[in-house]
Structures are given as C-alpha cells and as structure tokens.
Amino acid sequence: DAVGVNGSWERWRGETVSMAGVWDNGNAQMVEMHSICPGGLWSRWNKPLDLAIGAIEARRGETWAKAARGAYDARWRANLERIKTCWAPRDAALLYIRFAHEMNLKDVPWQVHGGEEADFAAALTRYSTLRYQILPRANLVLCASDGTSAGLGIDLRKLWPGRDAAGRQVVQVYAVDSYNSWVVTHDAAEFDAKLTADQNGQPLGLEKHRLLAQQWGVPFAVAEWAGNGNPRDEGKGADLPIYYQLMNEWFRANAADPWHPKPGQLLYELYFNEQDRFTLLPTRFQPRSAQQYRSLTWGR
C-alpha cells in the first residue's frame, strides 16, 4: 500500500525495506497489472517485489483440468507480456511471481480440491513454460496458506511440479502465508507447538512447511504474515507483542544468504500491513505489538 511505496513504513520502523509485496488478483487484474504499470503505486519500485496474481476463476466455470490442457494460456501469456512491458528496464530477476497463491483456501477463486493436484501442477508448469519464454529471469513462487480449509481434501505434497520437459525447475521458491489468527499463539509454548503442527495430515506449522521447501530443493519464504489485533474478529484477535518477538527469532534462525540461499532457508518475509486489524502502521489495533516490532532488527 501507500505506506510501503512512499517510504513511511521504512521511516517508521527505522530500517531499510529491501523488498515489497503487491496483489493483482482476478482474471482482469492479472492482465491489467495496475500495481506496477504506469500510474500504479509500484510503477517506480526498483527493488525485489513479490507479485501475487490470480490464475483461474472457478465461479465462471474455469477448472484446473482445463488449465492443464492450455485453456487459459492466452490470458497467462498476456499477463507475462504485461509484466515484461511495465517492469522494463528493471531486472526481471527481482520479481517473485506468486501464481494462484493460497490455493488451499476455500474462499479464493482458484482453490484446488483433492483430486485436482496433478492438474494444478500441470497448469503451473504451463505458466512456467510461458514465463521462460517471455520473462525467463523472473522467479516463480508456489505459495499456500499455512492452514488448509476443511472440506477441500487437498494434499499439498502433491502440488509440487518438479522439472519441466526441458529439465528446468518450474518453481524457484516455496512460500506460505501465515497469520496469528488461526491457530492463535499467545506465548512461547504455543508458538513452538504450532511450528511443528499438522492439520489432518497436512502441514500447518511454519517449520513443517519449511521442511517441504527443503525436501523440494528450493528456498522458503513467508510471503504474508501478521498478528490479528481485532478482538471482535471471531474472538481470535489480540495485541500480542510476544508473537512478533518469536517470529523475528524464527526468521533469524532460518535466514538464508540472499546471494546463495540453500534449500529450506528463509529467503524473504513480508509483513501484511493491510486491512486494519493486521496493521502496525497506523497502530490502532496493535499498539503494543507495533512498539515491539520497532524494537527488533529485521534486516539481515
């Protein structure tokens, strides 16, 4: 948002911001790419950028089976061509494209159900092939939510596409979005317990997801994270400074050398300073957490 691009977040926290994240969700938005194109808030950003985009819209009858057969290649090509045009002359290696992010949540238009994992992996490979043709230096990110919606029946472990027919790695980073909203951790013991927690056989904790990245041979990222400071949000919100301290410690313990990241190491983390209850700036909902965040060192 504006506090990121205008430098106020950087000045508030007292540290340089080395990376940002934006969203161009939906079929139309991923073609228009308002965030980085002329007139967009991030049109002049020249540092690494996590770029979240949509993929398909199930409510319009689109499916992962059709995607796997190439039904939406034209739209995905238009998306990549638009990114290429608007990002030039900046280095495409600074881009981390999060295709179909949080696909394991029931509320996203590109949700994946059990039995669709192979089609999703094939569709992701098709998008990657277009990426190699149009924007070969850009990085592709597979990003799930740390928790999976009940009823989807998805197996996250089956989403990994591996290498394409040309032997190229399809995905460069595995990431998750993680909020202290479900499951809420109130202290160090609960935080540590959640790190290695499963959810009906699926990874839930950050450590379980990090180990998936290590298994798949790519760096890890936390592409969105935040505390939830709204006490009326399903009774789960709280201003919990300890959460920020513990996240900082975990990030530092698993940090990668950005020039030589190893599988499973944390390449980047991005705070989700949006939607009021998650924000630290302004500090209406989490004043104590905001103070804690500012007291910690986040750069590496």
N, C-alpha and C positions, 0 to 999 in steps of 0.2 A: 504494500500500500504506500501511500504518500510519505509516511514517516520513515520508510526504508529508503526510498529513492531521493528524498530531499536532504538526507543526512541527519535528521533529528534523532533517529534511533541510534545512530553511531555516536552522536554527541551525548545523548542521554546515558548510554552505557559506558562511555569513556574509553571505547576500544574501536579500532578499525573494523569495519564489516568487510569480509573478504568474499562473501557470496550471498545471493538473494534467491527468493523463490516467487514464482508467479503462476497464475492459472488461466488457461484459455480452454475451458470445458465446453463440451457440446459440439455437435457437427458443424454448425455455422462458425462458432468461435474458433475452432481449430483451423479453419481455413482463413478466417479474417486476421487472427493473431494480433488483436488490438494492443496487447500488452507491450510488444516490442517494435511494432511498426510505427511509422511517423505519426506523431500526436499521442502515442501511448506513453504511460508513465515511465516505462522502462526502455524507451527507444534509444536512450543515450547511455545506458548502463554498459560498462566495458569490463566488468569482472565476471567470474563464473556465475552462471544462472541455472537454477533448477526450474524447468519449464514443464508444468503439468498440463496435459492435454487429455481430451476425451478419446473416443475410439469408435464406438457404435452407440445407437440408441434403441434399446430393446422395445420401448413403447411404440416405436414406429415400425416394428416388425423386423428389425435387423437382428441377426444372430451371429454367434461365433462360428457356426458351421459355414454360413455364407461368407464370413470374413476370411475363413481359412481357404476358401476357393477363389478369393480375389474380388469379391463383390464390391468392396469399398476401396480398392487400390487407387481409384481416381481421386477420391477425396483425400486419402492419405498422401498421395503424391502432391496434390495441391497444397496441403499443409506444409510439407517439407520444402516445396518450392517457395512458399511464402516466407517461411523461416529463413531460408537462404537469402532471399532478397532483402528482408528487413534487418537481418543481423550483419550483413556485409557493411564494411570491410573487416569487422571483428572476427577473431579466430573462432571457428565452429567448435574447436576443442574445449571452449569454455562452456558449451551447452550440455546440459544433462536433461534429456527429454524423458519425462515420466508418462509413458503411454498407458492409458487405461488404469490410472492409479486407483488404489483401494478397490480393486475388482472383487474383493471378498466381502463387500458390504452390500446389503440388500437395497440400499437407497440410491446407489449410483446407477446411471443408465446402462453402463457396460458391465454389470455384475456377471460373474461366472458361477454357474451351478455345477454340482457334481455330475460328471459325465461329459462336461464341456472342456475339461482341462487340455486335452490334446488339440482340440480346435483352437483354443486360445493360444497355445504355444505355437501352432502353425501360423496363426494370424500375426502374432508378434514377430515371427520370423519373416513374414511377408513385409511387414512395416520396416523391419531392419534391413531387408534387401533394398528397399526403396531408399532408405537412409544412406546405405553405402553407395548408391548410385548418385544421389543428389547432394548429400551433406556428410561425406564419409568420415570427417573428423569429429562429428558430434557423438556424444555418448548416449546410450540407451539405458534407461533405468527401469527395472521391474520393481514396482512398489506396491506392497499390500498394506492393509491396516494391520496393526499388531494383533487385534482380535477379529474373529470372523463371525458374521451374522448367523444366528441359528436358522436352520432351515435350508441354507444354500447347499450344504452337503459337499462343498468344495474341498479338495485336497491340495493345499498349497504346494506340497512337494512335487506335484505332477505338472506344475506350470512352467518349470524351467525348460527353455528351448535348446540349451546346449549350443551346438555349432550348426551353421547352415550348410547347404550343399557344397559351397566353396571352401568350407573349413574355417570360416570366420566366426568368432564369438558373437552371438546375437546380442547379448546383454552385457554391459560393462560394469554395472553396479546393481546390487540388490539392496532395496531400502524398505523401511516401514514408516508409517505414520503412527505416532504413539501419544496418547493424552492421558493425564491423570484424572480420568473421568470414568473409565471402566477398564479394569478394576481400579478403584481409588486406593492409593497407598498413603498412609498417614504417618509412617515412621520408617526407620531403617529396616526393621524386621520385615514389615510388609513389603517394602521395596525390594529387598533381597529375595523374598519368596516369589514375588511376581517375575523377577528376572528370568527364572528358570521354569516358569509355569507353562503348562499345556492347557488347551481348551478342547475337550472332546477329541483328543489325539492330535490336534493342530497346535503349532507353536503359538504362544501368547506372549511370553516374556521377551524382552529385548535380547537377552543372551541366547535364547533358543533361535531367534531369527538371525542373530549374528553368526551362529554356528552353521546355519543354512548357507549364508554367503560364503563362509569358509569352505564348506563342502563343495559348493559350486565353483569355487576358484576365483571369486571376484571380491572387491572391497564392499564394505557395508556403509549405509547411510541412514540417518533418521531425518527424513525429508520434511516432516512436520512434527512438532511436539509442543506441548503446553500444559500448564495446570489449568484447572477449571474453577474460577473464582465465584461462580454464581450459585449461592446456596439454594436457590429455587429450581435449579436445573436437575430435576428428578431426584432431588435430595442428595446429590452426589458432590456438589461443588464445595470448595473450601479454599481459603487462603493459607497454603501450606509451604512455608519457606524451605522446610526440610527436603521437599521434593526437588527443588532447584539445586540444592547443595548436592544431593545424591546423584542427580542426573549429571551434573558437572563432573563429579568424581568418576562416574562410569564412563563418560565421554573421554576423559583424560586417560583413564586406564587402558582404553582400547583405541586410542588415536593412531592414525596412520601417518607416515611420512607422505605428504601430499605429492611428492615427486616420485616416490617409489612405494606405493601402497601395496600391502600384502593381502591375500585373501582373508576376509573376515575382519580386517581392521577398519575402523571408522574413518571414512574419507571426508564426510561433512555432516553437519547437523544444522537445521534451520528452525528457529523459533516461529511459531504461528501467532503473530501479534495481530489477530483479527477477531471479529465477532464479539466484542465487548468482554464476555466472561473469560476469554483466554488472554486478553491483552494485559501487558505490563506497562505499556505506554499508550494512553493515559492509565493511571493507576487506580481507577475507581473500584475495581473488583478484587485486586490482589495487591494492596499497598505493601504488606509485609514481604510478600514474595518478590515484589519489584525491588525493594531495598536489598534483599538477599541476592537477587540476580546481579545487581550493580556492584555488589561487594566482591563478586567472584571474577576470576580471569577466564575468558572463554577462548581467546585466540591461542593458536599453537605455533 
